[in-house]
Amino acid sequence: MKLGIVTLLLTALCSAHAQGAESPYKIRIGFPSLAFSYMPFYVAQEKGIYKKYGLESEYIQMATGIQPQAVVAGNINYFTSVSAGISAAVAGLPLVIVISFCDTSPWVFVTHKDINKPQDLIGKTVALSGLRSSPYYFFQAFLKKSEISEKDVSTVYTGGTADSFRALTTTRVVGTVLTPPFDDKAVSLGYKKFMQLGELADIPYVGLITSQNELKTNRESVRRTVTAVMEALAWLRANRAESTKMIIDKFKVNQAEAENTYATLIRILNKDGRLNPKIARGYLDILRLERPVPADYDPMKFTDFSMLPASH
């Protein structure tokens, strides 16, 4: 009899404790494909940093073009392309950029070895991640610089960087726009880096974008997510050897390729997680080539960096 009472008491206590413990807040982040620029997010998940801040993360693979709508609809909580975020916000979607951790882009145009000059591309096909993606705009800038009409080069859209790499190595495209470590991986397979594209256009790169509704209704979880990602960035800077090993494991590259990728990542990270207004305004100039954007339009009104750690 006494044993039964003790059992009941213990069951009641355990139940009360379980109800009192706060369950982790689930976040879903959309990514187009595996890419080295998402290393801070991989680190936050794999090193338990999200868990430390009471978050449970799920990564959803989806094309960049549908991510803004997915965030607004509540299907995902965040996506990571700052350029896609600005473009969609300009079009009227209620989005907010809460982190932008790169001021420059590492995109490289990689081609077959027999492409020796830009004119060799005429009549051939190039693979790009997607229409109006960063690789798309960088390749447009490359064609303009090379004085080649975009009608003279065919394009296919792959959905993401890893898929563009596969297109280069398995189909009849003669070139594609890649980031590390895919560029070095392509070189080891006999392709060549034709040109660095990052300086050809002002295009924001990677960060964290959410909806105005998510920010309004779940601000504390957004703050914790921002804190976790920024802590993951700090971890990357402080742990070169372990970060390089993660790159080797994740991207199936060799030590030298992984070290180059790590060095590129650290080089392009900014110090404070804030969007550079000059880059944002330059990107609006690119958008103006295909749609009306008022001259006095302020892209910074779609940002909220108040949850970032204070700059030093």
Rosetta silent file (secondary structure, phi, psi, omega in degrees, C-alpha in Angstrom):
SEQUENCE: MKLGIVTLLLTALCSAHAQGAESPYKIRIGFPSLAFSYMPFYVAQEKGIYKKYGLESEYIQMATGIQPQAVVAGNINYFTSVSAGISAAVAGLPLVIVISFCDTSPWVFVTHKDINKPQDLIGKTVALSGLRSSPYYFFQAFLKKSEISEKDVSTVYTGGTADSFRALTTTRVVGTVLTPPFDDKAVSLGYKKFMQLGELADIPYVGLITSQNELKTNRESVRRTVTAVMEALAWLRANRAESTKMIIDKFKVNQAEAENTYATLIRILNKDGRLNPKIARGYLDILRLERPVPADYDPMKFTDFSMLPASH
SCORE:     score description
SCORE:     0.000 S_00000001
   1 L     0.000  -50.160  179.730    0.000    0.000    0.000 S_00000001
   2 H   -60.826  -39.309 -179.813    2.731    2.424    1.029 S_00000001
   3 H   -60.760  -39.293  179.242    4.704    1.522   -2.112 S_00000001
   4 H   -63.768  -40.563  179.461    1.695    2.429   -4.265 S_00000001
   5 H   -64.838  -44.937  179.156    1.394    5.880   -2.602 S_00000001
   6 H   -59.732  -43.306  179.621    5.116    6.562   -3.087 S_00000001
   7 H   -60.727  -43.194  179.312    4.825    5.552   -6.758 S_00000001
   8 H   -63.187  -42.064  179.389    1.866    7.893   -7.231 S_00000001
   9 H   -63.123  -44.460  179.979    3.724   10.762   -5.573 S_00000001
  10 H   -62.952  -41.253  179.198    6.812   10.193   -7.729 S_00000001
  11 H   -62.116  -42.853 -179.888    4.677   10.065  -10.892 S_00000001
  12 H   -64.326  -42.312  179.970    2.966   13.336   -9.941 S_00000001
  13 H   -63.627  -45.008 -179.987    6.309   15.019   -9.214 S_00000001
  14 H   -62.424  -39.600 -179.625    7.822   13.876  -12.531 S_00000001
  15 H   -65.030  -42.779  179.213    4.743   15.075  -14.409 S_00000001
  16 H   -63.629  -40.341  179.998    4.895   18.503  -12.743 S_00000001
  17 H   -65.170  -42.128 -179.418    8.609   18.791  -13.543 S_00000001
  18 H   -63.112  -39.594  179.862    8.035   17.864  -17.200 S_00000001
  19 H   -70.228  -32.638 -178.128    5.315   20.505  -17.526 S_00000001
  20 H   -74.711  -28.864 -179.163    7.507   23.107  -15.823 S_00000001
  21 L   -73.190  127.888 -178.024   10.478   22.501  -18.129 S_00000001
  22 L   -74.015  124.745  178.205   10.226   24.762  -21.165 S_00000001
  23 L   -74.892  148.271 -176.933   10.216   22.773  -24.392 S_00000001
  24 L   -63.959  145.621  177.545   12.621   24.081  -27.074 S_00000001
  25 E   -81.432  124.952 -175.939   11.218   26.521  -29.633 S_00000001
  26 E   -85.043  128.534  175.223   11.341   24.909  -33.058 S_00000001
  27 E  -119.276  144.413  177.819   12.797   26.951  -35.906 S_00000001
  28 E  -121.908  127.329 -178.425   12.856   26.013  -39.585 S_00000001
  29 E  -119.125  131.688 -179.908   15.411   27.595  -41.910 S_00000001
  30 E   -90.614  131.418  175.808   15.269   27.345  -45.699 S_00000001
  31 E  -128.330  142.349  177.031   18.444   26.645  -47.700 S_00000001
  32 L   -75.463  -33.993 -178.679   18.715   26.146  -51.477 S_00000001
  33 L  -170.955  174.806  174.621   21.592   23.635  -51.241 S_00000001
  34 L   -64.491  129.033  179.639   24.742   22.685  -49.373 S_00000001
  35 L  -154.903  145.956 -175.420   27.112   25.701  -49.401 S_00000001
  36 H   -65.561  -26.251 -178.447   30.132   26.825  -47.396 S_00000001
  37 H   -66.999  -15.018  178.396   28.523   30.210  -46.668 S_00000001
  38 H   -92.958    9.891 -179.778   26.018   28.415  -44.429 S_00000001
  39 H   -52.318  -40.914  178.165   28.771   27.111  -42.131 S_00000001
  40 H   -57.169  -35.552  179.758   27.619   29.336  -39.222 S_00000001
  41 H   -73.821  -38.816  176.472   24.219   27.615  -39.363 S_00000001
  42 H   -62.181  -43.536 -179.819   25.759   24.134  -39.591 S_00000001
  43 H   -62.932  -44.897 -178.173   27.968   24.950  -36.592 S_00000001
  44 H   -58.969  -35.418  179.998   25.038   26.329  -34.565 S_00000001
  45 H   -79.235  -49.440 -170.867   23.172   23.066  -35.104 S_00000001
  46 H   -77.310  -23.485  179.517   26.002   20.537  -34.821 S_00000001
  47 L   -97.259   10.067  175.267   27.791   22.126  -31.848 S_00000001
  48 L    72.851   18.773 -177.403   24.605   22.384  -29.788 S_00000001
  49 H   -73.405  -39.960  174.706   24.531   26.190  -29.797 S_00000001
  50 H   -57.978  -46.995 -177.998   20.856   26.375  -30.762 S_00000001
  51 H   -57.570  -39.344  178.989   20.072   23.909  -27.981 S_00000001
  52 H   -56.883  -32.708 -178.931   21.978   26.098  -25.522 S_00000001
  53 L  -101.649   21.694  175.062   19.504   28.904  -26.289 S_00000001
  54 L    70.699   32.178 -179.097   16.404   26.719  -26.062 S_00000001
  55 E  -119.295  146.367  172.865   16.007   26.248  -29.806 S_00000001
  56 E  -121.905  121.113 -171.540   15.467   23.142  -31.914 S_00000001
  57 E  -104.928  146.529  172.259   16.464   23.631  -35.556 S_00000001
  58 E  -135.319  132.243 -179.958   15.349   22.000  -38.780 S_00000001
  59 E  -103.924  127.057 -175.922   16.870   22.828  -42.156 S_00000001
  60 E  -112.476  124.830  177.462   14.575   22.660  -45.170 S_00000001
  61 E   -83.761  121.677  176.929   15.960   22.483  -48.709 S_00000001
  62 L  -154.612  152.053 -178.998   13.988   24.733  -51.070 S_00000001
  63 L   -61.087  142.741 -177.929   14.746   26.965  -54.030 S_00000001
  64 H   -55.263  -38.087 -175.190   15.727   30.529  -53.094 S_00000001
  65 H   -60.795  -27.844 -178.494   12.912   31.971  -55.214 S_00000001
  66 H   -99.050   -5.965 -176.471   10.145   30.483  -53.049 S_00000001
  67 H   -63.304  -44.494 -179.826   11.759   31.090  -49.649 S_00000001
  68 H   -57.471  -44.248  178.208   10.433   34.652  -49.050 S_00000001
  69 H   -64.270  -37.377  179.954    6.838   33.511  -49.637 S_00000001
  70 H   -64.268  -37.472  177.625    7.432   30.453  -47.434 S_00000001
  71 H   -67.553  -46.245 -179.052    8.581   32.696  -44.561 S_00000001
  72 H   -63.655  -36.020  179.548    5.607   35.052  -44.920 S_00000001
  73 H   -76.273  -12.258 -179.652    3.232   32.067  -45.052 S_00000001
  74 L    86.439    9.440  177.880    4.800   30.641  -41.875 S_00000001
  75 L   -72.375  -32.190  172.149    6.061   27.443  -43.528 S_00000001
  76 L  -132.519  162.339 -179.520    9.608   28.322  -42.425 S_00000001
  77 L   -92.930  -28.880 -174.645   10.857   30.864  -39.877 S_00000001
  78 E  -147.334  157.930  162.049   13.938   32.100  -41.729 S_00000001
  79 E  -136.620  176.826 -164.025   15.892   32.048  -44.957 S_00000001
  80 E  -121.061   -6.750 -178.976   19.477   33.122  -45.594 S_00000001
  81 E   -88.055  108.777 -179.024   19.807   35.040  -48.887 S_00000001
  82 H   -65.408  -38.057  179.495   19.999   38.762  -48.049 S_00000001
  83 H   -63.935  -42.233  177.604   19.726   39.713  -51.731 S_00000001
  84 H   -64.177  -35.292  178.638   16.544   37.613  -52.097 S_00000001
  85 H   -64.460  -46.183  179.298   15.231   39.253  -48.925 S_00000001
  86 H   -64.639  -45.619 -178.954   15.762   42.785  -50.230 S_00000001
  87 H   -58.088  -45.066 -179.356   14.333   41.911  -53.643 S_00000001
  88 H   -70.685  -36.152  178.356   11.179   40.415  -52.103 S_00000001
  89 H   -66.170  -40.423  176.962   10.803   43.281  -49.604 S_00000001
  90 H   -61.229  -34.168  179.425   11.040   45.819  -52.433 S_00000001
  91 L   -77.131   -5.938  174.362    8.246   43.848  -54.135 S_00000001
  92 L   113.355   -0.848  179.293    6.103   44.334  -51.019 S_00000001
  93 L   -75.707  139.425 -176.654    6.621   41.246  -48.864 S_00000001
  94 L   -79.973   80.445 -176.037    6.752   42.019  -45.096 S_00000001
  95 E  -116.130  157.391  178.338   10.321   40.807  -44.402 S_00000001
  96 E  -136.731  129.891  174.367   13.057   41.848  -41.974 S_00000001
  97 E   -89.247  120.522 -177.775   16.826   41.259  -42.258 S_00000001
  98 E  -107.617  -17.108  171.717   18.160   40.542  -38.762 S_00000001
  99 E  -144.189  141.455  167.774   21.742   39.487  -39.688 S_00000001
 100 E  -140.080  100.504 -168.521   23.928   40.170  -42.727 S_00000001
 101 L  -101.436   14.048  175.002   27.345   38.711  -42.001 S_00000001
 102 E  -133.883  135.748  176.850   29.199   39.192  -45.303 S_00000001
 103 L   -99.487   -9.732  179.012   30.173   42.443  -47.053 S_00000001
 104 L  -141.447  167.527 -177.100   31.525   40.766  -50.178 S_00000001
 105 L  -118.517  144.505 -177.235   30.822   37.626  -52.195 S_00000001
 106 L   -98.352   21.912 -175.458   33.237   34.805  -53.120 S_00000001
 107 L   -64.231  138.424 -179.108   31.543   33.820  -56.397 S_00000001
 108 E  -129.657  136.427  173.936   33.864   32.477  -59.097 S_00000001
 109 E   -87.182  116.593 -176.923   33.102   31.759  -62.743 S_00000001
 110 E  -112.736  133.795 -175.070   34.434   28.243  -63.411 S_00000001
 111 E  -133.724  171.561  167.688   34.673   26.851  -66.938 S_00000001
 112 L   -63.432  154.980 -176.757   35.955   24.016  -69.093 S_00000001
 113 L   -64.552  -23.757 -177.629   39.654   24.397  -69.899 S_00000001
 114 L   -84.976    3.259  172.205   38.964   25.197  -73.551 S_00000001
 115 L   -89.748  103.475 -174.515   37.123   28.422  -72.652 S_00000001
 116 L  -104.334  -21.208  178.403   39.999   30.905  -73.002 S_00000001
 117 L  -145.417  156.998 -177.089   38.174   34.200  -73.564 S_00000001
 118 H   -52.498  -36.390 -177.702   34.631   35.427  -72.868 S_00000001
 119 H   -63.596  -20.019  177.910   33.707   35.191  -76.564 S_00000001
 120 H   -66.279  -14.256 -179.358   34.252   31.410  -76.395 S_00000001
 121 H   -81.318  -17.746 -175.899   30.958   31.246  -74.467 S_00000001
 122 L   -59.609  128.422 -179.492   28.889   32.462  -77.409 S_00000001
 123 L    83.621    1.357 -178.349   26.446   29.771  -78.521 S_00000001
 124 L  -111.986  179.847 -174.167   27.149   27.636  -75.448 S_00000001
 125 E  -118.681  137.127  178.733   25.299   26.952  -72.180 S_00000001
 126 E  -120.682  142.300  177.830   26.128   28.061  -68.632 S_00000001
 127 E   -96.639  134.010  177.105   24.521   26.758  -65.409 S_00000001
 128 E  -130.649  153.886 -176.934   23.301   29.230  -62.773 S_00000001
 129 L   -58.069  -43.740 -178.210   21.601   28.653  -59.408 S_00000001
 130 L  -176.468  162.345  175.955   18.428   30.461  -60.408 S_00000001
 131 L   -62.703  132.365 -179.803   16.817   33.402  -62.166 S_00000001
 132 L    61.432   21.946  171.062   17.572   36.644  -60.256 S_00000001
 133 L   -84.926  170.905  177.675   19.880   34.781  -57.849 S_00000001
 134 H   -58.132  -46.885  177.031   23.303   36.219  -56.961 S_00000001
 135 H   -57.387  -36.333  178.371   25.079   33.990  -59.548 S_00000001
 136 H   -61.029  -49.706 -178.133   22.564   35.230  -62.138 S_00000001
 137 H   -67.796  -37.790  178.220   23.323   38.910  -61.420 S_00000001
 138 H   -66.221  -38.994  179.189   27.075   38.323  -61.248 S_00000001
 139 H   -68.664  -36.051  174.814   27.015   36.502  -64.569 S_00000001
 140 H   -59.613  -43.488  179.047   24.982   39.356  -66.081 S_00000001
 141 H   -64.193  -37.337  177.721   27.680   41.773  -64.851 S_00000001
 142 H   -63.353  -45.566  179.222   30.364   39.513  -66.364 S_00000001
 143 H   -62.148  -41.246  179.954   28.597   39.499  -69.765 S_00000001
 144 H   -63.533  -45.485  179.093   28.218   43.280  -69.658 S_00000001
 145 H   -61.764  -35.858 -177.994   31.898   43.749  -68.800 S_00000001
 146 L   -85.927   -0.757 -179.585   32.818   41.363  -71.633 S_00000001
 147 L    57.672   44.853  176.882   30.457   43.180  -74.063 S_00000001
 148 L  -116.083  133.693  177.481   28.533   39.988  -74.807 S_00000001
 149 L   -71.760  138.986  179.746   24.753   39.991  -75.265 S_00000001
 150 H   -64.221  -20.337  178.057   22.931   37.728  -72.813 S_00000001
 151 H   -70.421  -18.747 -176.631   20.999   36.359  -75.822 S_00000001
 152 H   -86.228   -8.133  179.595   24.243   34.866  -77.140 S_00000001
 153 L  -126.390  124.355  178.626   24.762   32.564  -74.131 S_00000001
 154 E   -79.655  149.999  177.101   22.162   30.010  -73.031 S_00000001
 155 E  -129.871  145.993  170.500   21.527   29.445  -69.326 S_00000001
 156 E  -122.403  147.312 -177.157   20.028   26.598  -67.305 S_00000001
 157 E  -108.419  129.675 -168.894   18.911   26.997  -63.692 S_00000001
 158 L  -102.701  -26.913 -178.018   19.928   24.355  -61.198 S_00000001
 159 L   107.252  -20.408  179.950   18.438   25.379  -57.829 S_00000001
 160 L   177.707  170.531 -173.992   21.655   25.824  -55.853 S_00000001
 161 H   -62.727  -46.116  179.858   25.466   25.864  -55.786 S_00000001
 162 H   -60.491  -36.726  179.355   25.941   22.136  -55.189 S_00000001
 163 H   -72.053  -33.820  176.257   23.581   21.447  -58.099 S_00000001
 164 H   -65.001  -39.457  176.813   25.470   23.909  -60.324 S_00000001
 165 H   -61.037  -44.590  179.217   28.677   22.009  -59.563 S_00000001
 166 H   -63.381  -37.885  179.186   26.975   18.747  -60.550 S_00000001
 167 H   -63.278  -40.792 -179.833   25.710   20.357  -63.754 S_00000001
 168 H   -62.459  -41.209 -171.766   29.255   21.433  -64.674 S_00000001
 169 H   -91.139   -9.759 -175.914   30.685   17.968  -64.111 S_00000001
 170 H  -127.701   -9.222 -179.050   27.862   15.826  -65.524 S_00000001
 171 L  -124.441 -171.185 -173.523   26.105   17.777  -68.304 S_00000001
 172 L   -90.549   14.304  175.809   27.003   19.762  -71.385 S_00000001
 173 L   -71.292  148.471 -177.583   27.303   23.179  -69.764 S_00000001
 174 L  -100.204   -5.525  179.963   30.695   24.825  -70.310 S_00000001
 175 E  -167.700  165.312  175.653   30.708   26.919  -67.140 S_00000001
 176 E  -158.294  169.821  179.906   28.977   27.838  -63.920 S_00000001
 177 E  -108.188  118.817 -172.824   29.210   30.265  -60.999 S_00000001
 178 E  -127.142  163.427  168.819   30.462   28.604  -57.807 S_00000001
 179 L  -115.446  164.892  173.127   31.680   29.343  -54.298 S_00000001
 180 L   -59.202  152.846   -3.965   34.375   27.457  -52.342 S_00000001
 181 L   -86.930    5.835 -175.568   35.007   24.593  -51.961 S_00000001
 182 H   -63.993  -30.459  179.300   33.229   23.729  -55.208 S_00000001
 183 H   -66.950  -45.988  178.588   35.574   25.960  -57.247 S_00000001
 184 H   -67.078  -37.036  178.903   38.711   24.195  -55.977 S_00000001
 185 H   -62.357  -40.094  178.548   36.990   20.824  -56.307 S_00000001
 186 H   -65.586  -40.920  178.907   36.236   21.649  -59.963 S_00000001
 187 H   -60.929  -40.781 -179.651   39.870   22.655  -60.575 S_00000001
 188 H   -66.760  -18.343  178.360   41.043   19.302  -59.182 S_00000001
 189 L   -95.514    2.473  175.898   38.746   17.637  -61.747 S_00000001
 190 L   106.350    3.233  176.186   40.304   19.555  -64.645 S_00000001
 191 L   -90.677  176.155 -178.593   38.164   22.702  -64.851 S_00000001
 192 E  -135.810  150.347  174.083   39.537   26.218  -64.365 S_00000001
 193 E   -78.611  108.801 -175.911   38.694   29.378  -62.450 S_00000001
 194 E   -79.328  -42.362 -179.977   37.974   31.780  -65.299 S_00000001
 195 E  -163.687  140.867  169.451   37.281   34.913  -63.209 S_00000001
 196 E   -75.880  132.302 -173.682   36.515   36.104  -59.683 S_00000001
 197 L  -106.600  -12.501 -170.975   33.130   37.854  -59.866 S_00000001
 198 L   -54.939  -29.909 -177.384   32.694   39.338  -56.381 S_00000001
 199 L   -89.427   -2.974 -175.043   33.937   42.812  -57.311 S_00000001
 200 L   -79.619  -18.589 -177.334   31.744   43.148  -60.431 S_00000001
 201 L  -155.446  152.052  175.189   28.545   44.059  -58.572 S_00000001
 202 L   -88.308   98.933 -179.043   27.249   45.166  -55.159 S_00000001
 203 L  -131.982  117.929  176.849   25.172   42.176  -54.072 S_00000001
 204 L   -59.385  156.645 -172.314   24.516   41.305  -50.405 S_00000001
 205 L  -113.345 -101.787 -169.657   25.322   37.724  -49.549 S_00000001
 206 E  -115.065  145.073  177.204   24.298   35.615  -46.552 S_00000001
 207 E  -169.233 -139.906 -178.989   22.495   36.399  -43.316 S_00000001
 208 E  -141.933  123.011 -177.827   19.180   35.728  -41.628 S_00000001
 209 E  -123.801  136.267  178.044   15.817   37.001  -42.847 S_00000001
 210 E  -132.483 -178.087  178.417   12.445   36.529  -41.154 S_00000001
 211 E   -93.278  156.785  175.978    8.928   37.905  -41.472 S_00000001
 212 H   -60.694  -34.525  179.828    7.627   40.997  -39.730 S_00000001
 213 H   -66.806  -42.514  178.005    5.004   38.766  -38.123 S_00000001
 214 H   -60.923  -41.866 -179.507    7.625   36.363  -36.706 S_00000001
 215 H   -65.370  -37.571 -177.872    9.536   39.317  -35.286 S_00000001
 216 H   -74.187  -43.208 -173.447    6.394   40.779  -33.747 S_00000001
 217 H   -91.471  -23.803 -177.736    4.944   37.585  -32.257 S_00000001
 218 L  -131.643   45.261 -174.263    8.115   35.638  -31.393 S_00000001
 219 H   -58.129  -37.178 -178.292   10.717   38.352  -30.838 S_00000001
 220 H   -65.305  -39.713  178.404   12.407   36.492  -27.992 S_00000001
 221 H   -69.179  -34.798  176.158   12.974   33.386  -30.137 S_00000001
 222 H   -63.711  -43.696  179.259   14.322   35.597  -32.958 S_00000001
 223 H   -59.916  -42.887 -179.998   16.702   37.221  -30.467 S_00000001
 224 H   -66.908  -36.703  178.516   17.900   33.796  -29.304 S_00000001
 225 H   -65.165  -45.320  178.262   18.341   32.626  -32.907 S_00000001
 226 H   -59.652  -45.040 -179.753   20.400   35.730  -33.751 S_00000001
 227 H   -61.474  -42.757 -179.028   22.509   35.215  -30.615 S_00000001
 228 H   -64.779  -43.873 -178.958   23.107   31.547  -31.473 S_00000001
 229 H   -66.455  -40.627  178.591   24.164   32.258  -35.071 S_00000001
 230 H   -67.038  -32.873  175.651   26.518   35.057  -33.985 S_00000001
 231 H   -68.114  -36.274  177.069   28.013   32.712  -31.372 S_00000001
 232 H   -65.230  -37.847  175.669   28.532   30.132  -34.140 S_00000001
 233 H   -60.927  -44.143  178.453   30.376   32.785  -36.175 S_00000001
 234 H   -63.477  -38.069  178.337   32.650   33.440  -33.198 S_00000001
 235 H   -62.188  -44.751  179.106   33.234   29.684  -32.853 S_00000001
 236 H   -57.752  -45.133 -179.417   34.282   29.471  -36.522 S_00000001
 237 H   -63.210  -35.614 -172.905   36.813   32.277  -36.077 S_00000001
 238 H   -88.508  -11.834 -173.156   38.247   30.679  -32.935 S_00000001
 239 L  -129.426   70.023 -176.369   38.429   27.057  -34.139 S_00000001
 240 H   -60.679  -50.183 -174.814   40.301   26.901  -37.437 S_00000001
 241 H   -62.940  -46.177 -178.134   41.399   23.248  -37.236 S_00000001
 242 H   -70.191  -35.453  176.739   38.004   21.882  -36.208 S_00000001
 243 H   -63.475  -42.705  179.210   36.198   24.118  -38.727 S_00000001
 244 H   -61.994  -40.195  178.278   38.484   22.840  -41.496 S_00000001
 245 H   -64.289  -39.568  177.737   37.713   19.249  -40.489 S_00000001
 246 H   -61.453  -40.497  179.551   33.974   20.014  -40.638 S_00000001
 247 H   -64.242  -42.430  177.388   34.433   21.387  -44.175 S_00000001
 248 H   -58.912  -48.287 -176.700   36.322   18.214  -45.202 S_00000001
 249 H   -66.992  -41.415 -172.967   33.576   15.982  -43.792 S_00000001
 250 H   -77.288  -37.711 -173.557   30.650   18.019  -45.111 S_00000001
 251 H  -107.148    0.081  178.754   31.898   18.803  -48.612 S_00000001
 252 L    54.631   49.977  178.924   34.093   15.715  -49.217 S_00000001
 253 L  -116.779  169.699  179.798   37.153   17.804  -50.119 S_00000001
 254 L   -86.234  175.687 -175.211   40.838   17.427  -49.289 S_00000001
 255 H   -58.358  -46.650 -177.592   42.782   19.285  -46.609 S_00000001
 256 H   -63.828  -42.904  179.010   44.145   22.008  -48.934 S_00000001
 257 H   -63.655  -41.172  179.839   40.715   22.695  -50.463 S_00000001
 258 H   -65.628  -40.180  179.362   39.139   22.865  -46.999 S_00000001
 259 H   -66.306  -38.872  175.681   41.800   25.264  -45.728 S_00000001
 260 H   -62.565  -41.891  179.767   41.272   27.535  -48.754 S_00000001
 261 H   -63.665  -44.696  179.068   37.518   27.463  -48.137 S_00000001
 262 H   -61.303  -44.872 -179.114   37.964   28.310  -44.462 S_00000001
 263 H   -61.517  -40.327  178.091   40.302   31.201  -45.306 S_00000001
 264 H   -64.401  -43.806 -179.835   37.775   32.586  -47.814 S_00000001
 265 H   -59.988  -48.297 -178.976   34.945   32.338  -45.296 S_00000001
 266 H   -63.741  -34.598 -179.312   36.869   34.198  -42.595 S_00000001
 267 H   -66.665  -38.021 -174.288   37.908   36.853  -45.135 S_00000001
 268 H   -88.635  -11.181  178.758   34.369   37.677  -46.237 S_00000001
 269 E   -69.930  137.076  174.148   32.763   37.750  -42.764 S_00000001
 270 L   -88.083  179.347 -172.647   32.126   41.245  -41.417 S_00000001
 271 L   -88.790  -26.031 -168.317   32.667   42.197  -37.802 S_00000001
 272 L  -124.016   -2.135  178.868   29.183   43.113  -36.594 S_00000001
 273 L    77.518   13.712 -178.119   26.534   41.221  -38.568 S_00000001
 274 L  -105.230  148.928  179.215   25.084   44.400  -40.062 S_00000001
 275 L   -74.115  131.797  177.037   24.231   45.117  -43.689 S_00000001
 276 L   -74.975  117.825 -177.379   26.555   47.611  -45.387 S_00000001
 277 H   -57.680  -33.445  179.678   24.273   50.450  -46.682 S_00000001
 278 H   -63.802  -43.692  178.304   26.549   50.993  -49.710 S_00000001
 279 H   -64.057  -42.405 -179.267   26.140   47.349  -50.791 S_00000001
 280 H   -62.561  -43.156  179.777   22.372   47.546  -50.223 S_00000001
 281 H   -68.128  -37.706  176.857   22.045   50.710  -52.344 S_00000001
 282 H   -62.417  -36.842  178.929   24.232   49.194  -55.076 S_00000001
 283 H   -67.852  -37.373  176.412   21.955   46.190  -55.170 S_00000001
 284 H   -60.392  -35.848  177.411   18.907   48.441  -55.599 S_00000001
 285 H   -62.005  -36.341  176.786   20.613   49.884  -58.691 S_00000001
 286 H   -66.682  -43.875  179.763   20.781   46.333  -60.094 S_00000001
 287 H   -63.096  -31.905 -179.147   17.080   45.782  -59.324 S_00000001
 288 L   -65.119  -19.260  178.640   16.248   49.083  -61.085 S_00000001
 289 L   -68.708  -19.593 -176.460   17.449   47.560  -64.351 S_00000001
 290 L  -125.794   -4.932  177.660   14.381   45.300  -64.369 S_00000001
 291 L  -157.837  157.910  179.622   11.747   47.074  -62.265 S_00000001
 292 L   -75.453  124.644  174.364   10.852   50.559  -60.998 S_00000001
 293 L  -130.743  122.856 -178.196   12.412   51.385  -57.614 S_00000001
 294 L   -53.917  145.094 -177.228   12.140   54.999  -56.351 S_00000001
 295 L   -61.507  -31.547 -176.980   15.446   56.903  -56.314 S_00000001
 296 L   -97.277   16.151 -177.674   15.095   57.731  -52.598 S_00000001
 297 L   -64.644  131.781 -177.986   14.142   54.175  -51.592 S_00000001
 298 L  -106.671  104.536 -179.151   15.879   53.154  -48.340 S_00000001
 299 H   -67.886  -16.762 -177.780   16.704   49.405  -48.210 S_00000001
 300 H   -73.919  -10.820  179.216   17.777   49.747  -44.572 S_00000001
 301 H   -72.507  -11.930  176.795   14.141   50.128  -43.502 S_00000001
 302 H   -95.383   16.898 -178.543   13.830   46.361  -43.920 S_00000001
 303 E  -115.773  150.768  170.533   16.516   45.717  -41.299 S_00000001
 304 L  -143.802   99.126 -178.026   16.426   45.274  -37.525 S_00000001
 305 L  -102.416   17.801 -176.278   19.892   44.805  -36.052 S_00000001
 306 L   -70.300  -16.138 -179.009   18.870   45.640  -32.490 S_00000001
 307 L   -93.671   -3.686  178.254   19.246   42.000  -31.406 S_00000001
 308 L   -73.632  153.333  173.616   22.871   41.726  -32.515 S_00000001
 309 L   -60.045  147.761  179.922   25.660   41.871  -29.925 S_00000001
 310 L   -61.791  139.821  178.505   26.985   45.418  -29.464 S_00000001
 311 L   -70.212  148.608  177.594   29.911   46.236  -31.789 S_00000001
 312 L  -106.741    0.000    0.000   33.322   46.619  -30.246 S_00000001
